[in-house]
Every structure is written in structure tokens, then in C-alpha cells.
Amino acid sequence: MPNYAVWDDKAASSLIDEHRAKPGALLPILHALQERFGYVDGGIVPTLAKALNLSRAEVHGVISFYHDFRDSPPGRHVVRLCRAEACQSMGNEQLITHAKQRLGVDFHETTHDGRFTLEAVYCLGNCACAPALTIDDKVYGRVDAARLDQLLDQAGKRP
């Protein structure tokens, strides 16, 4: 898992300045912020809106529209379960139910101990090995409940 920086408004403003001249700068800026901090703090919306001559509603709309953007720091390990058609046809709904029960969270939530964040993704490009998921950006295929438990146990032992 990437080691994200603690949110810093000054560093965030610096990233905005670095990318603001790019065409369609909002998405590159949001990606840069998330890459650096692991999420996009809602407090930066007015600064982004002013820098890009957009309304706050437009900025918020983009952040909330794309599932990739988080509005709070992720857990130490991010689990992404594929919900695309190939994975659906191979039983991912049972895997999703198991993951939610095992972690005690729903999609876009983080476990109470801050260890895991559960997210949905709509294709990992691993369709031939469905159902697929990632843990900390490493792709796993043909995952069933037992394999998921094993992967979570292994990840939970890592810092």
C-alpha cells in the first residue's frame, strides 16, 4: 500500500498550481491529490473552484461522480472487488457478501481499526480468472470466500 502524506492544504495548493494550466485540469489535479494524500479533502473544493474558475458545485459534482475519488483517508489496505459482468457470472455476489460480513463494512467504508477499506470496481481486466479482486493494487483471480479470508489474513499481517 502506498504511504500517503498527511493532508496539508499548502501542499495541496501547490499541486493545484502545478496542474492548473493543463487542459481539463480538474481531473489531473484530483488524481494528483489522491495519489499524494490517498483522498481529496472536501475543504479543498473552494480553492479548486477558484483556481479553475468553476463553481463549488461543479468541483463537488466531479469528485462525487467518480467512484475512484475518496473523501476520507483509506485504510492501510484497500480491497477492490470486481463487479463487472464476467465476475458476476462467476459468483462475485457471494464473494461480495462474504467480504462485507468478514470486514464488517460496506463499499466505500473502512474497518473500525483502519486496516481495510472496501471498494467496488467495474473491471480489473482479469475476466478469464473471475471473480477477481485487488488488495493494495495486486490482482488476484478465481477468488472464493476461503481464498479471500487467506488474502485478508496475509494483508492484515503486513504493516
C-alpha positions in Angstrom: 0.0 0.0 0.0 1.3 3.4 -0.8 2.5 5.5 2.1 0.3 8.6 1.7 1.2 12.0 3.1 -0.9 13.6 5.8 -3.3 16.1 4.2 -1.7 19.5 4.0 -3.5 22.5 2.5 -0.3 24.2 1.4 1.0 21.1 -0.4 -2.5 20.6 -1.9 -2.4 24.2 -3.2 1.0 23.5 -4.7 -0.3 20.5 -6.6 -3.2 22.6 -7.9 -0.8 25.3 -9.1 1.4 22.6 -10.7 -1.5 21.2 -12.8 -3.9 24.1 -13.3 -2.7 25.2 -16.8 -3.4 21.7 -18.2 -6.5 21.4 -20.5 -9.3 19.9 -18.4 -7.1 20.4 -15.3 -9.7 19.3 -12.7 -9.3 15.6 -13.2 -5.4 15.6 -13.3 -5.5 17.7 -10.1 -7.9 15.4 -8.3 -5.8 12.4 -9.3 -2.6 14.1 -8.1 -4.2 15.0 -4.8 -5.5 11.4 -4.3 -2.1 10.0 -5.3 -0.3 12.2 -2.8 -2.8 12.0 0.1 -4.9 9.0 -0.6 -8.1 11.1 -0.7 -9.4 14.5 -1.7 -10.3 16.6 1.4 -13.6 18.4 1.0 -12.0 21.6 2.3 -10.0 22.0 -0.9 -13.2 22.4 -3.0 -13.4 26.2 -2.7 -9.7 26.5 -3.6 -10.1 24.3 -6.6 -13.2 26.1 -7.8 -11.4 29.5 -7.5 -8.2 28.3 -9.2 -10.1 26.8 -12.2 -12.9 29.3 -12.4 -15.5 26.7 -11.7 -18.4 26.7 -9.2 -18.0 24.7 -6.0 -20.9 22.6 -7.1 -19.1 21.7 -10.4 -16.0 20.6 -8.5 -18.0 18.6 -5.9 -20.0 17.0 -8.7 -16.9 15.7 -10.4 -15.5 14.4 -7.1 -18.7 12.6 -6.1 -19.4 11.3 -9.6 -16.2 9.2 -9.9 -16.0 6.3 -7.6 -12.2 6.4 -7.6 -12.1 9.6 -5.5 -12.3 9.2 -1.8 -13.3 11.9 0.6 -11.6 10.4 3.6 -8.3 8.6 4.2 -8.3 4.9 3.2 -7.4 2.1 5.4 -3.9 0.7 5.4 -5.1 -1.9 2.8 -7.6 -1.3 0.0 -9.6 -4.2 -1.2 -11.4 -3.7 -4.5 -13.9 -6.3 -5.7 -14.8 -6.5 -9.3 -18.5 -6.1 -10.1 -18.3 -6.4 -13.9 -20.3 -9.0 -15.9 -17.6 -11.7 -16.1 -17.1 -11.7 -12.3 -20.9 -11.6 -11.8 -21.3 -14.7 -13.9 -18.7 -16.5 -11.8 -20.3 -15.8 -8.4 -18.9 -12.5 -7.2 -22.1 -11.6 -5.4 -21.4 -14.4 -2.9 -17.8 -13.1 -2.6 -19.0 -9.6 -2.0 -21.4 -10.7 0.7 -18.7 -12.6 2.4 -16.2 -9.7 2.2 -18.7 -7.3 3.7 -19.5 -9.7 6.5 -15.9 -10.6 7.2 -14.8 -6.9 7.3 -18.0 -5.6 8.8 -18.2 -2.7 6.3 -20.0 -1.8 3.1 -18.4 -0.5 -0.1 -16.6 2.9 0.4 -16.2 2.2 4.1 -13.1 1.5 6.3 -13.0 -1.0 9.1 -13.1 0.4 12.6 -9.4 -0.4 13.2 -8.4 1.4 10.0 -6.9 -1.7 8.4 -9.1 -2.2 5.4 -11.2 -0.1 3.0 -13.6 -2.0 0.8 -14.3 -0.6 -2.7 -16.1 -1.7 -5.8 -14.5 -1.6 -9.2 -16.1 -2.3 -12.6 -13.4 -4.3 -14.3 -9.9 -5.3 -13.4 -9.2 -6.8 -16.9 -8.8 -10.2 -15.3 -12.1 -11.6 -16.8 -10.7 -15.0 -17.7 -9.9 -15.6 -14.0 -13.1 -14.3 -12.5 -14.1 -13.5 -9.8 -11.2 -11.1 -9.4 -10.2 -8.5 -6.8 -7.2 -6.4 -5.8 -5.6 -5.9 -2.4 -3.2 -3.0 -2.4 -3.3 -2.9 -6.2 -2.2 -6.6 -6.6 -4.7 -8.5 -8.7 -6.0 -11.9 -7.6 -8.2 -14.2 -9.7 -10.5 -17.1 -9.1 -11.1 -15.9 -5.6 -13.6 -17.7 -3.4 -14.5 -17.0 0.2 -11.8 -19.2 1.6 -9.1 -17.6 -0.6 -10.4 -14.1 0.3 -10.0 -15.0 4.0 -6.5 -16.2 3.4 -5.6 -13.0 1.4 -7.1 -10.7 4.1 -5.2 -12.6 6.8 -1.9 -12.2 4.9 -2.6 -8.5 4.3 -3.6 -7.9 7.9 -0.1 -9.1 9.0 1.6 -6.5 6.8 2.2 -3.0 8.1 
